Amino acid sequence: MISSHPSPSQKRLQLWDYISRELKLMPSLKLILLVLANYTNPHSYKANIPASLIIRDSGLRDEEIKRLLASLEAAHWVESVRVLDDAGRSVLLYNLSAQLVQRVLNPITQSL
C-alpha cells in the first residue's frame, strides 16, 4: 500500500533539498538552515535548539552565528522563542520559520 503522506525522513529530505537547491543565500546562511532542518521534528516542524548547538554542528564562530541568525530572522527564514532553562536563565531556541516549512511542504500553493 502506497501512502500519499511523506514519511518523517522524506519530510526532512524535502527541507534539505529546498534549502540546498532553491534558496539563493550565502553558504553560511544555508548551513545554519540545514543544521536547523536536521533537528526539525517532522511532526511538529520545530527544532527548538539553542545557538550553542548550531555553533557546534556548523563549526562557525559564536559572533558569526549570532549575526547570521539575526539576519535569517529578519528575512523570516528562522524564528526564535525565549524560554527559561532549568537554572531560570533566559535562553533563545531557534526553528525554521513556519513560512519556510509551509513553502517546502506545500509547493503547489506557493505557485498559485
C-alpha positions, 0 to 999 in steps of 0.5 A, a space after each residue: 500500500 502506497 501512502 500519499 503522506 511523506 514519511 518523517 525522513 522524506 519530510 526532512 529530505 524535502 527541507 534539505 533539498 529546498 534549502 540546498 537547491 532553491 534558496 539563493 543565500 550565502 553558504 553560511 546562511 544555508 548551513 545554519 538552515 540545514 543544521 536547523 532542518 536536521 533537528 526539525 521534528 517532522 511532526 511538529 516542524 520545530 527544532 527548538 535548539 539553542 545557538 550553542 548547538 548550531 555553533 557546534 554542528 556548523 563549526 562557525 564562530 559564536 559572533 558569526 552565528 549570532 549575526 547570521 541568525 539575526 539576519 535569517 530572522 529578519 528575512 523570516 527564514 528562522 524564528 526564535 522563542 525565549 524560554 527559561 532553562 532549568 537554572 531560570 536563565 533566559 535562553 533563545 531556541 531557534 526553528 525554521 520559520 513556519 513560512 519556510 516549512 509551509 513553502 517546502 511542504 506545500 509547493 503547489 500553493 506557493 505557485 498559485 
